[in-house]
């Protein structure tokens, strides 16, 4: 069974595209308010046994918040796994309702700018650096200069995936070599009971020795609240949805996206909750294109 990690996508910036994020976060969206909230949730995660924390350059001040928390709690690099990502720039500048929240850029120039920023903040804690939302369309898998730069970073390199063609992108990444050696050794992908299409490719990555990290196991909040669409999962669909992800034989880490301590504590119960059987959740799956179209339309709150 996989372990639970904590993703900071919704904790490092004042708005995110998770259903219910705004009400959960509350009125205090100041930098210091978010810093306190992030530290509180990280404390609860640590107390609950979570030892994997995931950030990104585009998650507002998530890397800064995480580094401050790790330092203030005297947590050594040997006691925790920290992953982060480059390839998006946070552009909302803490402004509510900003029309553009982040901009994607997988160029060598973007890596040259963002890698030193991540390294300066996270230093020896940083154990995995990932391309953020790699797709075939972004050109990252064909850019030999960027791939060579990634190979020269001196730590493990992975990629996160997004969109309806995650499996196709992953299979291309599995075949990539730089100077005859595999470049990537970890993948972070969306898998949930609504969008399980990447599962077979993730199993291939696991068989190749990669670390497999699941993000968006609650489908950006769509699986967090009871309703007709989640009725087969019971009155609290979040826990069985997380449990189903944790039970996938190819999964190493499943990220919680909790923004409150109660949410985090609820997520932790998935570790001891028997997962629903595939015959229960398989009928919930939708076409990948339909899923990603709906995700793209979610409001930032």
JOTA-V296427 format. One line per field, one symbol per residue. ss: DSSP state (@ for helix, = for strand, . for the rest). psi: psi as a letter, one per 20 degrees, with the letter a starting at -180 (. if undefined). burial: + if it has 16 or more other ideal C-beta (glycine too) atoms within 10 Angstrom, else -. A space follows every 50 residues. Layout:
ss: ???
psi: ???
burial: ???
//
This chain:
ss: ..=====.............@@@@@.....@@@@@@@@@@@@@@@@@... .===.......@@@@@@@@@@@....@@@.======.===.......... .===...@@@@@@@@@@@@@@@@@@=========.....@@@.@@@@@@@ @....======....@@@@@@@@@@.==..==...=====........@@ @@@@@@@...=====...@@@......@@@@@@...@@@@@@@@@@.... ..====....@@@@@@@@@@@@.....@@@@@@@...@@@@@@@@@.... .
psi: qrrprppjhjijqiqrlppjgghhhahnjrghghgggghghhghgghjjp jpppaqhildkgggggggggghjlpqhiiqppqaqriqppiikjppkpho hqppokrhhgghghghggghgicihoippqpolprhhiihiinhgghhgg hjhjrqpaqqqqrikggggghghhipqokiqpgqjqpoqpprihmjhigg hhhhgghjjqpppprlijlkihjiqqrhhjhiiahmhgghgghgghipii pgpppqkqiqghgghghhihhjppqqqhhgihiiqrpghgghggghipqp .
burial: -+-++++++++++++++++-++-++--------++-+++-++-+++-+-+ ++++++++++++++++++++----+----+++++++++-+-+-------- ++-+++---++--++--++-++--+++++++++++--+-++-+--++-++ +-----+++++++++++-++--++---+---+++-++++++++++++++- ++-+++---+++++++++++++++-----+--+---++++++++++++-+ +++++++++++-++-+++-++-+-++----+--+-+-+--++--+--+-+ +
//
